[in-house]
Amino acid sequence: MKTILVTGGAGFIGSHFIKMILDKRPEYKVINIDNLTYAGDLSNLPQAPNDRYRFYKVDICDKIGLERVFSKHPIDCVINFAAESHVDRSIQSPEVFIKTNVLGTQTLLEVARIHWSQNWIQGDTSDLQYKEGVKFVQISTDEVYGSTTPDCKFTELSPLCPSSPYSASKAGADLIVFAYSKTYNMPINITRCGNNYGPNQHVEKLIPLVIQRALSDEEIPIYGDGLQMRDWVYVEDHCLGILKVLEEGKIGSTYNISGGDILKNVDVAEHILKILQTSKSKVVHIEDRKGHDYCYALDCSKITNELGWQRQVDFEDGLVKTIKWYKGE
């Protein structure tokens, strides 16, 4: 049985990934670690240990805690979802993002390297080998590329040009992962996704914020003119892409994953209000966010051509599913 360590597994995307693995891969065992900060929620995951699932409350910056988990379980792969991810919070408290997203990723890499490596000679990586089948998958974001236009989509070879402390911390983590691949020959993949949406997302994100404010008949704040554009992907499609990369991704490669639905923020809000039959008058425009990127757009042809991944849920259907979940239907 393959044992996968999922970090940040109580978060939005991580919890969906764990549920998908437990459902679709009976030959996999999942070890979930999460520090259970404000965005962590265990309610949608197994509440008791079983033969295929264990949970540990561990911070990825806690080297000793990580070593204990690796010592207890024969970890084959690491999927690193763990991250501080809200841009607004990174503007207010950038040091928290640097600590978790950069230093935490390096700590996790180092613990995995030590436990996976064989024939290790200090100071010499030329003969370093790893246990067969191990892999470290870093979950990143399209924000590391910076801003673009819908007709100029980012590829995996696009330069990194982050605009916020959040995206800079994720870009830094990506570079550390690459460094471990080059220096220590660690088997890695990096995935960079568009804006995820779906059931059980924290209300600080745009789509759940609009839905919950509309259902409560409250004002709906939109930054600036609302013309910023985002590339949306339904969370289950994203998770299927990660699974493809885990199982079939070429070692050392990066893969973009998104749905290709590039929409203005204000249009997303108004579309939700139309489905809910709520007046657009509830939308209020507030002061724009510092360093607000105009557009994210990903070219996902690499994962499609190499691994056969394609989105299964278009934006309209995904939005309806999401709204029904928040309404309790």
N, C-alpha and C positions, 0 to 999 in steps of 0.2 A: 504494500500500500504506500503510495506517494504521500509524503507529509508536507503541507504547505503552511508557511508562516505568513499570515496576513496582518500587517500593521495598520492601525486605524480602522479596524474592522467593525467598530461601532458607529462609524461615520456614515454619511449618506451613500457614497459609491461603494465603500468597503463592505457595508452590510448587504447591499444588493449582490455584490460579487460572491460573498460567502454563501448566501442562500442559493445562488445559481450553481456553485460548485457542489454543495451538498445535494442538490436536486439532480444535476446532470452528470456528476462524476462519482459514482459510488465507490470507486477504487481510490479516492483521495480522502485524506484526513486533513482537517483544518485546525490550526492553532491560531487563535485570534488574540492579539494584544492591542490594548488601547488604554490611553491615560484617562479616558472619560472626562474630557473637558466639556465645555458647554454644548458642543455639537455632537458629542457621543451619546448614542441611545441604544441600549441593549434590548429594548422591548421587542424588536422584530427578529431577534436571533434566539437560538435554543437557550433556555433558561437553566438548564442543568447539563453537566458534563455527560458525554456519551462516547461510544467507541470511535466516533468520527469527528468530534468537536470538543475543543477545550478553549476556555477564555482565561486570560491573565491580565490583571490591571498593571501595566508596565509602560513607562515613558521610554520612547526610543532613545532619549538622551541618557538613560540609566544603563550603563554598561554592565554592571553587576546583575541587574534584573534580566537583561537580555541573555547574558551568559547562563543564567539559571534555566531559562526556557530552552536554550539550545542544548544544555546538558541533559534535560529531561526528555527531549524528543529528538528523533533523528530527522532534523529539518532538511528537506530536499530543495525547496525553493522558497524565496522570499518575495512577496508582493508588497511593495512599500506605498501604501495609501496615506500613511500618517503624515499630517501636515496641518499647520495653521493656514487657512485658505481664503479668509475674507479680506478683500483689498482694503475696505474702509478701516478695519482693525489694524492692518499693517501700517497705515498712515499714522495712526495714533500711537501704536506700540511696536515699532519695527524690530526692536531687540528680541521680542518673543518669537518672531518669525525667523530671524536669523538663527536663533538657538535651536528651535525645533526642526526647521526645514533644511538647514545646512549642517549644523553640528550633529543633530539627531541622525541624519542620513549617513554621515561619516561614521558615527558610532555603530550604527547597524551594519554598515559595510564591513567594518573592522572585525566585529564579532563573527559575522558570517565567514569572512575570509579565514580567520583562525580556525574555526570549526570545520570548514570544508577543505582546507589546504592539506596537502601531503608532501613529503620530501621538502619541507620548508627549511631553507638555510638563511639565517638572518643576514640581511644585506645583499642577498643574491636571489633575484627572481627568475633567473634563466631556467632553472629546473623545477619551478613551482608547478604543481599539478593539483587538480581538484577531484573530489569524489565524482564519480560518473553521474550525470543527470542533474547536477545542481545548477541553479540559475537565480540571479537577482534581477527582479523587474521593478524599475522605478516608474511610478505614475506621476507624470508631469502635466503641463498645461500649455495651451496655445499662447498664453500671455507672455511666455519667455521670448517670443519672437517680436513683441512690440505691436505696433499698429500697421495696418495695411488698407487695401481697398478690396471690394468684392471680386474685382477682375484681376487681382494680383495675389493669388492664394499662396500661403507659406508651404514650402516643401520641407522635408526633413533636413535639407542642406541649407536652408535659409539661416542667415546669421542671427544670433541671439541679441536682442535689443530691448530688454525689459524696462518698463516705465515706473513701476511701483515697488516698494519694499517687498511686497509679496512675490511679484513675478521675478524680482532680482534674486530672492532667496531660493526660488524654485530653479532658476537658471544656474545658480551656484551649486545646488544639489546635483543637477544634471551633469555639470562639469566634474564634480567629485566622482560621480559614478563612472564617467568616461575615464577619469584618471586611474581608478582602481582596475578598470579593464586593461588599460595600456600598461600600467606599472606592475600589476600583480596577476595579469592574465585572467581576471575574474570573469566568468560567463555572465554577461548582463544584457538586458534590453531596456529601452526607455520608450514609454508611450506618452504622447502629447495629445490631449483631448480638447474638444470644444466645450461650450457651456452645457453641462449636464442638467437634466430636469427629469422629474418623475415623482412617484409617491415617496413620502417620508423625508423630503428635503427640508433643511432648516429654514425658518421663515425669513432669515436675513437675505436670502437669495431672491432674485427678481420675481420669478414665476410664483413661488409659494407666497411671497409678500403680497403680490397683486391679488391672488386668489383669496387669501385670508382677509385682507382689507376689504375686498369687495363683499365677501360673505358677511362681514361685520358692519357693512355700510359706513366704512371709514374712508378718509382721504387716502389717495394712492400717490406717494411721492415718486417723481421721475427726475433723475439728474439732468440738469441743463435743458437743452431743447429735445432730448430724447431721441436724437437721430443717430446715436452710436449704434453700431451693428455688431451682432454676435452670431457665431456659427453654432447652432444648437444640435445636441445629440441626446436621444432618449437613454436613460441610464442603463437599461438592460442591453441595448445595442452596444454601448460602451463596454460593458462587462464581457459581452461575447467577444469583442475585439481584443480585450486583455487576455482572455482565455486562449484565443488564437495565437497571440504573441507568446504566451507562456509555453504552449505546446509545440508550436511550429516556427516561431520567430528565429531568424538567423542571429546567431550569437554576435553581440556587439552592435546590433542595428537599432535604429530609432524608427518608430511608426506613429504617424498621425492618425487619430481616430475622431471622426465627427460625422454629422449627419448631412451636411451640405445645405441646411436651411439657414440662410444668412438673412437675418431680420433686424429691423430697427427696434430698439427697446420700446419706444412709444407704440409701435404697431403690435408688438407682443402683448403689451398691456391692454390695448384696445381690443385685440382679438379675444383675450380672456373675458373681458367685460361683455363682449358680444355674445359669447357662449353662455355666460351667466345672466344675460339680459339685464345688464346694469348700465346706467348712464355713464358716458365718458366724462361727464362733469366732475366726477370724483377724482380725476387725474389732476395733480398739481405739480408744477415744475419748480424744483428747488435748486439752490446753488450747485453748480457742477462740482464733481469730485476732482481733487487735485491730480494732475497727471493722467486724466481720463483718456484712454486710447479710443480712437475713432472706430476701428473695425478689426475684428479677428476673422480670418477665413483660412481654412486648411485644405490643402490638396491631399486627399486620402488615397490616391491611386496606388501608392506603394503597398499598403496593407491589402488592398483589393487584388492587385495583380500577383503579389507574392503568396498571400495566405488565403485568398478567396473570401475575405470578409466583406460584407455589405450590410448596410443598415436594413433593419426589418420593419421599423416603425417610423412612418412619416410624421411630420410635426403636428399636423391636425389631429391625427389619431392619438398620438402621445399626449397632446394637451388635453384632450377629452378624458383620457384615462386618468391623468393627473388630477384634473378638476374633480372627477367622480370620487377619487380617493380622499381628497380634502373635504368633500361633502359627506363622507362616510357612506357612500353608496356601493 
